């Protein structure tokens, strides 16, 4: 029973991994609540034109990402991976 519970917890934790907005694909970005295909494309287009996001607040510079949406996803996004890239 403990092994089943541990496996379940590991799977849940993997499902809540933060999305790196500097490297995420369109599909990865679209996993964020409120970010569909169109906004994911806008994020990638902004990133391609302006370079990497320096911090998560820079995401609000993307057309269609307002304060309310940003507040709902900010806990789920990062600008670097575990290695600091």
Biopython code that builds the backbone (N, CA, C, O; Angstrom):
import numpy as np
from Bio.PDB.StructureBuilder import StructureBuilder

atoms = [
    (1, "UNK", "N", (0.819, -1.187, 0.000)),
    (1, "UNK", "CA", (0.000, 0.000, 0.000)),
    (1, "UNK", "C", (0.870, 1.260, 0.000)),
    (1, "UNK", "O", (0.570, 2.223, -0.706)),
    (2, "UNK", "N", (1.946, 1.253, 0.791)),
    (2, "UNK", "CA", (2.827, 2.416, 0.842)),
    (2, "UNK", "C", (3.470, 2.683, -0.515)),
    (2, "UNK", "O", (3.637, 3.835, -0.913)),
    (3, "UNK", "N", (3.829, 1.614, -1.220)),
    (3, "UNK", "CA", (4.448, 1.780, -2.536)),
    (3, "UNK", "C", (3.465, 2.405, -3.525)),
    (3, "UNK", "O", (3.851, 3.239, -4.344)),
    (4, "UNK", "N", (2.212, 2.007, -3.449)),
    (4, "UNK", "CA", (1.188, 2.564, -4.337)),
    (4, "UNK", "C", (0.993, 4.049, -4.039)),
    (4, "UNK", "O", (0.907, 4.865, -4.956)),
    (5, "UNK", "N", (0.923, 4.391, -2.767)),
    (5, "UNK", "CA", (0.756, 5.783, -2.380)),
    (5, "UNK", "C", (1.958, 6.618, -2.818)),
    (5, "UNK", "O", (1.787, 7.730, -3.317)),
    (6, "UNK", "N", (3.160, 6.099, -2.638)),
    (6, "UNK", "CA", (4.367, 6.805, -3.043)),
    (6, "UNK", "C", (4.384, 7.014, -4.561)),
    (6, "UNK", "O", (4.722, 8.099, -5.036)),
    (7, "UNK", "N", (4.028, 6.001, -5.302)),
    (7, "UNK", "CA", (3.975, 6.114, -6.759)),
    (7, "UNK", "C", (2.959, 7.169, -7.186)),
    (7, "UNK", "O", (3.223, 7.955, -8.096)),
    (8, "UNK", "N", (1.807, 7.187, -6.537)),
    (8, "UNK", "CA", (0.775, 8.174, -6.842)),
    (8, "UNK", "C", (1.282, 9.590, -6.559)),
    (8, "UNK", "O", (1.073, 10.494, -7.368)),
    (9, "UNK", "N", (1.934, 9.783, -5.439)),
    (9, "UNK", "CA", (2.452, 11.099, -5.085)),
    (9, "UNK", "C", (3.520, 11.566, -6.069)),
    (9, "UNK", "O", (3.573, 12.746, -6.414)),
    (10, "UNK", "N", (4.358, 10.659, -6.514)),
    (10, "UNK", "CA", (5.384, 11.000, -7.498)),
    (10, "UNK", "C", (4.759, 11.430, -8.820)),
    (10, "UNK", "O", (5.192, 12.405, -9.434)),
    (11, "UNK", "N", (3.744, 10.700, -9.250)),
    (11, "UNK", "CA", (3.056, 11.058, -10.490)),
    (11, "UNK", "C", (2.386, 12.409, -10.376)),
    (11, "UNK", "O", (2.414, 13.196, -11.322)),
    (12, "UNK", "N", (1.788, 12.689, -9.240)),
    (12, "UNK", "CA", (1.142, 13.992, -9.028)),
    (12, "UNK", "C", (2.170, 15.107, -9.057)),
    (12, "UNK", "O", (1.930, 16.155, -9.656)),
    (13, "UNK", "N", (3.286, 14.901, -8.433)),
    (13, "UNK", "CA", (4.338, 15.924, -8.394)),
    (13, "UNK", "C", (4.868, 16.205, -9.794)),
    (13, "UNK", "O", (5.146, 17.357, -10.129)),
    (14, "UNK", "N", (5.010, 15.176, -10.609)),
    (14, "UNK", "CA", (5.491, 15.370, -11.968)),
    (14, "UNK", "C", (4.501, 16.176, -12.775)),
    (14, "UNK", "O", (4.900, 16.945, -13.649)),
    (15, "UNK", "N", (3.221, 16.020, -12.504)),
    (15, "UNK", "CA", (2.194, 16.754, -13.227)),
    (15, "UNK", "C", (2.161, 18.227, -12.878)),
    (15, "UNK", "O", (1.551, 19.015, -13.601)),
    (16, "UNK", "N", (2.805, 18.618, -11.782)),
    (16, "UNK", "CA", (2.791, 20.004, -11.347)),
    (16, "UNK", "C", (4.151, 20.676, -11.506)),
    (16, "UNK", "O", (4.442, 21.663, -10.830)),
    (17, "UNK", "N", (4.973, 20.149, -12.390)),
    (17, "UNK", "CA", (6.284, 20.742, -12.613)),
    (17, "UNK", "C", (6.116, 22.116, -13.242)),
    (17, "UNK", "O", (5.228, 22.324, -14.069)),
    (18, "UNK", "N", (6.960, 23.041, -12.853)),
    (18, "UNK", "CA", (6.904, 24.392, -13.392)),
    (18, "UNK", "C", (7.280, 24.386, -14.870)),
    (18, "UNK", "O", (8.092, 23.574, -15.314)),
    (19, "UNK", "N", (6.689, 25.286, -15.610)),
    (19, "UNK", "CA", (6.955, 25.425, -17.039)),
    (19, "UNK", "C", (7.978, 26.540, -17.222)),
    (19, "UNK", "O", (7.772, 27.664, -16.765)),
    (20, "UNK", "N", (9.071, 26.222, -17.889)),
    (20, "UNK", "CA", (10.096, 27.215, -18.179)),
    (20, "UNK", "C", (9.641, 28.006, -19.400)),
    (20, "UNK", "O", (9.623, 27.479, -20.513)),
    (21, "UNK", "N", (9.276, 29.264, -19.195)),
    (21, "UNK", "CA", (8.743, 30.070, -20.295)),
    (21, "UNK", "C", (9.808, 30.454, -21.318)),
    (21, "UNK", "O", (9.476, 30.973, -22.384)),
    (22, "UNK", "N", (11.071, 30.210, -21.016)),
    (22, "UNK", "CA", (12.150, 30.483, -21.972)),
    (22, "UNK", "C", (12.446, 29.315, -22.895)),
    (22, "UNK", "O", (13.070, 29.499, -23.940)),
    (23, "UNK", "N", (12.014, 28.132, -22.533)),
    (23, "UNK", "CA", (12.336, 26.956, -23.340)),
    (23, "UNK", "C", (11.119, 26.119, -23.719)),
    (23, "UNK", "O", (11.229, 25.208, -24.539)),
    (24, "UNK", "N", (9.978, 26.412, -23.142)),
    (24, "UNK", "CA", (8.787, 25.573, -23.349)),
    (24, "UNK", "C", (8.282, 25.640, -24.786)),
    (24, "UNK", "O", (8.337, 26.675, -25.450)),
    (25, "UNK", "N", (7.796, 24.506, -25.228)),
    (25, "UNK", "CA", (7.168, 24.423, -26.544)),
    (25, "UNK", "C", (5.747, 24.981, -26.455)),
    (25, "UNK", "O", (5.249, 25.276, -25.368)),
    (26, "UNK", "N", (5.118, 25.117, -27.592)),
    (26, "UNK", "CA", (3.727, 25.574, -27.648)),
    (26, "UNK", "C", (2.834, 24.658, -26.822)),
    (26, "UNK", "O", (1.980, 25.132, -26.072)),
    (27, "UNK", "N", (3.026, 23.364, -26.954)),
    (27, "UNK", "CA", (2.204, 22.402, -26.219)),
    (27, "UNK", "C", (2.448, 22.489, -24.716)),
    (27, "UNK", "O", (1.511, 22.382, -23.924)),
    (28, "UNK", "N", (3.689, 22.682, -24.328)),
    (28, "UNK", "CA", (4.004, 22.811, -22.893)),
    (28, "UNK", "C", (3.388, 24.081, -22.309)),
    (28, "UNK", "O", (2.829, 24.056, -21.212)),
    (29, "UNK", "N", (3.489, 25.180, -23.037)),
    (29, "UNK", "CA", (2.893, 26.430, -22.571)),
    (29, "UNK", "C", (1.376, 26.308, -22.454)),
    (29, "UNK", "O", (0.767, 26.867, -21.542)),
    (30, "UNK", "N", (0.780, 25.577, -23.382)),
    (30, "UNK", "CA", (-0.675, 25.421, -23.396)),
    (30, "UNK", "C", (-1.187, 24.591, -22.218)),
    (30, "UNK", "O", (-2.395, 24.530, -21.994)),
    (31, "UNK", "N", (-0.297, 23.957, -21.468)),
    (31, "UNK", "CA", (-0.739, 23.217, -20.283)),
    (31, "UNK", "C", (-1.047, 24.155, -19.118)),
    (31, "UNK", "O", (-1.667, 23.749, -18.136)),
    (32, "UNK", "N", (-0.614, 25.399, -19.231)),
    (32, "UNK", "CA", (-0.880, 26.377, -18.174)),
    (32, "UNK", "C", (-2.336, 26.828, -18.244)),
    (32, "UNK", "O", (-2.872, 27.046, -19.331)),
    (33, "UNK", "N", (-2.962, 26.966, -17.106)),
    (33, "UNK", "CA", (-4.363, 27.374, -17.035)),
    (33, "UNK", "C", (-4.538, 28.753, -17.682)),
    (33, "UNK", "O", (-3.871, 29.714, -17.300)),
    (34, "UNK", "N", (-5.426, 28.837, -18.650)),
    (34, "UNK", "CA", (-5.706, 30.101, -19.315)),
    (34, "UNK", "C", (-4.832, 30.382, -20.524)),
    (34, "UNK", "O", (-5.023, 31.386, -21.209)),
    (35, "UNK", "N", (-3.874, 29.502, -20.791)),
    (35, "UNK", "CA", (-2.993, 29.670, -21.951)),
    (35, "UNK", "C", (-3.377, 28.624, -22.984)),
    (35, "UNK", "O", (-3.134, 27.431, -22.799)),
    (36, "UNK", "N", (-3.966, 29.073, -24.048)),
    (36, "UNK", "CA", (-4.308, 28.172, -25.141)),
    (36, "UNK", "C", (-3.270, 28.273, -26.238)),
    (36, "UNK", "O", (-2.199, 28.849, -26.046)),
    (37, "UNK", "N", (-3.590, 27.714, -27.379)),
    (37, "UNK", "CA", (-2.648, 27.689, -28.498)),
    (37, "UNK", "C", (-2.264, 29.102, -28.948)),
    (37, "UNK", "O", (-1.096, 29.367, -29.234)),
    (38, "UNK", "N", (-3.239, 30.001, -29.011)),
    (38, "UNK", "CA", (-2.979, 31.359, -29.500)),
    (38, "UNK", "C", (-2.042, 32.130, -28.560)),
    (38, "UNK", "O", (-1.106, 32.783, -29.019)),
    (39, "UNK", "N", (-2.291, 32.055, -27.257)),
    (39, "UNK", "CA", (-1.430, 32.760, -26.301)),
    (39, "UNK", "C", (-0.061, 32.090, -26.216)),
    (39, "UNK", "O", (0.950, 32.767, -26.026)),
    (40, "UNK", "N", (-0.023, 30.775, -26.353)),
    (40, "UNK", "CA", (1.264, 30.071, -26.360)),
    (40, "UNK", "C", (2.101, 30.547, -27.545)),
    (40, "UNK", "O", (3.304, 30.766, -27.406)),
    (41, "UNK", "N", (1.477, 30.707, -28.698)),
    (41, "UNK", "CA", (2.186, 31.219, -29.876)),
    (41, "UNK", "C", (2.674, 32.645, -29.639)),
    (41, "UNK", "O", (3.781, 33.001, -30.041)),
    (42, "UNK", "N", (1.839, 33.468, -28.980)),
    (42, "UNK", "CA", (2.226, 34.854, -28.691)),
    (42, "UNK", "C", (3.442, 34.888, -27.763)),
    (42, "UNK", "O", (4.322, 35.733, -27.924)),
    (43, "UNK", "N", (3.492, 33.980, -26.801)),
    (43, "UNK", "CA", (4.637, 33.902, -25.888)),
    (43, "UNK", "C", (5.903, 33.539, -26.667)),
    (43, "UNK", "O", (6.952, 34.157, -26.487)),
    (44, "UNK", "N", (5.795, 32.552, -27.515)),
    (44, "UNK", "CA", (6.950, 32.116, -28.307)),
    (44, "UNK", "C", (7.383, 33.222, -29.273)),
    (44, "UNK", "O", (8.580, 33.468, -29.422)),
    (45, "UNK", "N", (6.434, 33.889, -29.928)),
    (45, "UNK", "CA", (6.768, 34.988, -30.840)),
    (45, "UNK", "C", (7.490, 36.110, -30.095)),
    (45, "UNK", "O", (8.478, 36.654, -30.588)),
    (46, "UNK", "N", (6.990, 36.453, -28.903)),
    (46, "UNK", "CA", (7.620, 37.500, -28.102)),
    (46, "UNK", "C", (9.050, 37.082, -27.730)),
    (46, "UNK", "O", (9.989, 37.872, -27.832)),
    (47, "UNK", "N", (9.189, 35.843, -27.304)),
    (47, "UNK", "CA", (10.502, 35.308, -26.912)),
    (47, "UNK", "C", (11.470, 35.332, -28.097)),
    (47, "UNK", "O", (12.643, 35.668, -27.940)),
    (48, "UNK", "N", (10.970, 34.972, -29.284)),
    (48, "UNK", "CA", (11.818, 34.972, -30.476)),
    (48, "UNK", "C", (12.268, 36.381, -30.861)),
    (48, "UNK", "O", (13.401, 36.571, -31.304)),
    (49, "UNK", "N", (11.388, 37.363, -30.693)),
    (49, "UNK", "CA", (11.697, 38.740, -31.080)),
    (49, "UNK", "C", (12.535, 39.481, -30.043)),
    (49, "UNK", "O", (13.382, 40.297, -30.405)),
    (50, "UNK", "N", (12.312, 39.207, -28.756)),
    (50, "UNK", "CA", (12.925, 39.992, -27.691)),
    (50, "UNK", "C", (13.949, 39.236, -26.855)),
    (50, "UNK", "O", (14.581, 39.823, -25.976)),
    (51, "UNK", "N", (14.119, 37.967, -27.110)),
    (51, "UNK", "CA", (15.057, 37.165, -26.335)),
    (51, "UNK", "C", (14.406, 36.581, -25.098)),
    (51, "UNK", "O", (13.200, 36.707, -24.889)),
    (52, "UNK", "N", (15.219, 35.947, -24.291)),
    (52, "UNK", "CA", (14.717, 35.268, -23.095)),
    (52, "UNK", "C", (14.059, 36.240, -22.126)),
    (52, "UNK", "O", (14.430, 37.410, -22.037)),
    (53, "UNK", "N", (13.069, 35.720, -21.404)),
    (53, "UNK", "CA", (12.452, 36.477, -20.325)),
    (53, "UNK", "C", (13.452, 36.526, -19.176)),
    (53, "UNK", "O", (13.977, 35.492, -18.763)),
    (54, "UNK", "N", (13.713, 37.710, -18.664)),
    (54, "UNK", "CA", (14.667, 37.857, -17.559)),
    (54, "UNK", "C", (14.059, 37.420, -16.233)),
    (54, "UNK", "O", (14.760, 36.907, -15.361)),
    (55, "UNK", "N", (12.759, 37.622, -16.086)),
    (55, "UNK", "CA", (12.041, 37.182, -14.886)),
    (55, "UNK", "C", (10.596, 36.905, -15.283)),
    (55, "UNK", "O", (10.161, 37.286, -16.370)),
    (56, "UNK", "N", (9.867, 36.254, -14.417)),
    (56, "UNK", "CA", (8.507, 35.850, -14.794)),
    (56, "UNK", "C", (7.599, 37.047, -15.020)),
    (56, "UNK", "O", (6.645, 36.949, -15.791)),
    (57, "UNK", "N", (7.867, 38.174, -14.370)),
    (57, "UNK", "CA", (7.041, 39.370, -14.572)),
    (57, "UNK", "C", (7.085, 39.869, -16.012)),
    (57, "UNK", "O", (6.144, 40.514, -16.473)),
    (58, "UNK", "N", (8.169, 39.576, -16.726)),
    (58, "UNK", "CA", (8.278, 39.981, -18.127)),
    (58, "UNK", "C", (7.198, 39.348, -18.989)),
    (58, "UNK", "O", (6.902, 39.846, -20.075)),
    (59, "UNK", "N", (6.615, 38.271, -18.525)),
    (59, "UNK", "CA", (5.556, 37.612, -19.295)),
    (59, "UNK", "C", (4.375, 38.551, -19.521)),
    (59, "UNK", "O", (3.647, 38.408, -20.504)),
    (60, "UNK", "N", (4.184, 39.502, -18.625)),
    (60, "UNK", "CA", (3.080, 40.458, -18.766)),
    (60, "UNK", "C", (3.275, 41.400, -19.951)),
    (60, "UNK", "O", (2.346, 42.114, -20.329)),
    (61, "UNK", "N", (4.459, 41.413, -20.536)),
    (61, "UNK", "CA", (4.721, 42.229, -21.719)),
    (61, "UNK", "C", (4.131, 41.608, -22.984)),
    (61, "UNK", "O", (4.020, 42.267, -24.018)),
    (62, "UNK", "N", (3.756, 40.339, -22.891)),
    (62, "UNK", "CA", (3.188, 39.620, -24.033)),
    (62, "UNK", "C", (1.732, 40.032, -24.190)),
    (62, "UNK", "O", (0.966, 40.017, -23.226)),
    (63, "UNK", "N", (1.358, 40.397, -25.402)),
    (63, "UNK", "CA", (-0.021, 40.782, -25.691)),
    (63, "UNK", "C", (-0.969, 39.641, -25.320)),
    (63, "UNK", "O", (-0.800, 38.509, -25.774)),
    (64, "UNK", "N", (-1.955, 39.946, -24.499)),
    (64, "UNK", "CA", (-2.924, 38.937, -24.083)),
    (64, "UNK", "C", (-2.663, 38.359, -22.701)),
    (64, "UNK", "O", (-3.485, 37.610, -22.173)),
    (65, "UNK", "N", (-1.519, 38.704, -22.111)),
    (65, "UNK", "CA", (-1.198, 38.233, -20.760)),
    (65, "UNK", "C", (-1.368, 39.422, -19.812)),
    (65, "UNK", "O", (-0.471, 40.253, -19.669)),
    (66, "UNK", "N", (-2.511, 39.482, -19.181)),
    (66, "UNK", "CA", (-2.780, 40.563, -18.244)),
    (66, "UNK", "C", (-2.461, 40.161, -16.818)),
    (66, "UNK", "O", (-2.023, 39.043, -16.549)),
    (67, "UNK", "N", (-2.689, 41.085, -15.922)),
    (67, "UNK", "CA", (-2.372, 40.871, -14.505)),
    (67, "UNK", "C", (-3.133, 39.688, -13.922)),
    (67, "UNK", "O", (-2.565, 38.884, -13.183)),
    (68, "UNK", "N", (-4.406, 39.579, -14.251)),
    (68, "UNK", "CA", (-5.233, 38.503, -13.692)),
    (68, "UNK", "C", (-4.729, 37.129, -14.140)),
    (68, "UNK", "O", (-4.579, 36.222, -13.322)),
    (69, "UNK", "N", (-4.471, 36.982, -15.421)),
    (69, "UNK", "CA", (-3.954, 35.711, -15.940)),
    (69, "UNK", "C", (-2.570, 35.424, -15.353)),
    (69, "UNK", "O", (-2.282, 34.302, -14.936)),
    (70, "UNK", "N", (-1.726, 36.447, -15.330)),
    (70, "UNK", "CA", (-0.389, 36.270, -14.771)),
    (70, "UNK", "C", (-0.461, 35.781, -13.329)),
    (70, "UNK", "O", (0.252, 34.849, -12.958)),
    (71, "UNK", "N", (-1.301, 36.389, -12.524)),
    (71, "UNK", "CA", (-1.427, 36.000, -11.121)),
    (71, "UNK", "C", (-1.860, 34.544, -10.982)),
    (71, "UNK", "O", (-1.460, 33.857, -10.042)),
    (72, "UNK", "N", (-2.678, 34.079, -11.920)),
    (72, "UNK", "CA", (-3.172, 32.699, -11.832)),
    (72, "UNK", "C", (-2.130, 31.656, -12.239)),
    (72, "UNK", "O", (-2.266, 30.484, -11.886)),
    (73, "UNK", "N", (-1.093, 32.063, -12.975)),
    (73, "UNK", "CA", (-0.090, 31.091, -13.442)),
    (73, "UNK", "C", (1.306, 31.317, -12.878)),
    (73, "UNK", "O", (2.190, 30.488, -13.094)),
    (74, "UNK", "N", (1.529, 32.406, -12.166)),
    (74, "UNK", "CA", (2.898, 32.739, -11.761)),
    (74, "UNK", "C", (3.565, 31.672, -10.893)),
    (74, "UNK", "O", (4.788, 31.535, -10.911)),
    (75, "UNK", "N", (2.779, 30.927, -10.143)),
    (75, "UNK", "CA", (3.360, 29.859, -9.317)),
    (75, "UNK", "C", (3.771, 28.650, -10.164)),
    (75, "UNK", "O", (4.487, 27.770, -9.686)),
    (76, "UNK", "N", (3.322, 28.612, -11.406)),
    (76, "UNK", "CA", (3.579, 27.463, -12.273)),
    (76, "UNK", "C", (4.625, 27.726, -13.348)),
    (76, "UNK", "O", (4.862, 26.871, -14.201)),
    (77, "UNK", "N", (5.262, 28.914, -13.315)),
    (77, "UNK", "CA", (6.225, 29.242, -14.362)),
    (77, "UNK", "C", (7.574, 29.622, -13.749)),
    (77, "UNK", "O", (7.659, 30.098, -12.617)),
    (78, "UNK", "N", (8.609, 29.396, -14.532)),
    (78, "UNK", "CA", (9.977, 29.778, -14.168)),
    (78, "UNK", "C", (10.676, 30.303, -15.417)),
    (78, "UNK", "O", (10.183, 30.141, -16.534)),
    (79, "UNK", "N", (11.837, 30.937, -15.211)),
    (79, "UNK", "CA", (12.638, 31.389, -16.349)),
    (79, "UNK", "C", (13.961, 30.641, -16.467)),
    (79, "UNK", "O", (14.710, 30.844, -17.423)),
    (80, "UNK", "N", (14.245, 29.786, -15.508)),
    (80, "UNK", "CA", (15.450, 28.967, -15.557)),
    (80, "UNK", "C", (15.116, 27.547, -15.167)),
    (80, "UNK", "O", (14.126, 27.300, -14.480)),
    (81, "UNK", "N", (15.930, 26.628, -15.598)),
    (81, "UNK", "CA", (15.729, 25.245, -15.174)),
    (81, "UNK", "C", (16.508, 25.014, -13.887)),
    (81, "UNK", "O", (17.072, 25.955, -13.329)),
    (82, "UNK", "N", (16.544, 23.804, -13.422)),
    (82, "UNK", "CA", (17.221, 23.488, -12.149)),
    (82, "UNK", "C", (18.711, 23.786, -12.186)),
    (82, "UNK", "O", (19.336, 23.995, -11.146)),
    (83, "UNK", "N", (19.276, 23.804, -13.385)),
    (83, "UNK", "CA", (20.715, 24.062, -13.520)),
    (83, "UNK", "C", (21.003, 25.549, -13.696)),
    (83, "UNK", "O", (22.158, 25.940, -13.865)),
    (84, "UNK", "N", (19.969, 26.377, -13.658)),
    (84, "UNK", "CA", (20.157, 27.814, -13.774)),
    (84, "UNK", "C", (20.211, 28.333, -15.194)),
    (84, "UNK", "O", (20.581, 29.486, -15.415)),
    (85, "UNK", "N", (19.848, 27.504, -16.162)),
    (85, "UNK", "CA", (19.891, 27.915, -17.576)),
    (85, "UNK", "C", (18.580, 28.493, -18.017)),
    (85, "UNK", "O", (18.438, 28.889, -19.174)),
]
sb = StructureBuilder()
sb.init_structure("model")
sb.init_model(0)
sb.init_chain("A")
sb.init_seg("    ")
for serial, (resi, resn, name, xyz) in enumerate(atoms, 1):
    if name == "N":
        sb.init_residue(resn, " ", resi, " ")
    sb.init_atom(name, np.array(xyz, "f"), 0.0, 1.0, " ", f" {name:<3s}", serial, name[0])
structure = sb.get_structure()
